[in-house]
């Protein structure tokens, strides 16, 4: 995503790249997008997911107005 530079849809300034840290079981990970509706796991708790379907979420923030927009773009292979 290094070549991706969105402009703010509110004020047309160039947005800064960031990410959303996600704390789970004492580990900090990058938040991800998963397809479909979340399905609750009955006995263990939490939700079911398939790790191979997760796409990391990048967040872009406008330095002028503070607007934040999220993008989930698969890595190029």
ABEGO torsion letter per residue (X at the ends): XAABBBBBAAAGBBBBBBBBBBBBGGBBBBBBBBBEBBBBBAAAEEBBBBAAABBBBBBBBBAAAGBBBBBBBBBBX
